[in-house]
Amino acid sequence: MLFHFTINNPHPRVSRIWSYNFELYHVTNPNSMEIQFLGPLVPNLPFLPEWFHDFQQSQERPCELVWNYERKHIQSIEDSRHGDVFFEIKGNLLVASEYAGGAATQREVAWDSPYSNNAYPIRLKIAQSDWVSLLDEMKFTHILLHEFPAPAFHPAFARSAEHWREAWDHHRKNEPDSALMACFKAFECLGFELQGTTAVTRQQLVKSLLANEPTAKQDAFHDVLEKLTHFMHLGRHAKGHPSKVHRDDAEMILLCAASLLGYLSKQHARGSVPHP
């Protein structure tokens, strides 16, 4: 991940940066300003950066710093994020300076701290919409899906798979209610997609897809599906007051939906051979 800055020398001196150290932190709680170390930031050049040359007073030079992230770092941010992403950059610069004045030039070598908007450490905010776009560019998937990959759905499950992917998009945007509803739609569309009618019940659908399984297993799977779809609809339930759903709820349902859809997809691919 690349961070773009401009380094400016606001003081009446000629300065040269001899050494540097930059560190990136994630602000896990913007209210209490709790932070978590993510890693060092390094220049985005194989050669000596331009900002290592002399700075005259008020002179500016571009600076690009790279964060070599790992998947676990992005997952850590996603686990605590509730909207926008906040970073802190801490660092120090070893600066050799020359101050003009009198008959002799005064020389000084000292550590200095970079600041932005007259504040240290440097604080950055990435809007949620921009962060979601970055996740797509990074081809980031939830670490649980990396270790437990999303199933390869049968072509007949294409519409369900699309709803499931939409659910993950909502999850990234911290929209748990919409994520649950997208998962709900992934199952609700199966009757029409597989049997060409919306009149088929969930029980009929399950018996059709699990026709080669014992009745007890069909009934047990139907019970699981009923409970799961009920949970998916909690945020907009017609009976009683809707329940508040959270990010953790959406994550759990997304993984359950992937498992159940994958299971049904495999059953469909095997074909319906009624159990004797």
Order of alpha helices (4+ residues) and beta strands (2+ residues): beta-beta-beta-beta-alpha-beta-beta-beta-alpha-alpha-alpha-alpha-alpha-alpha-alpha-alpha
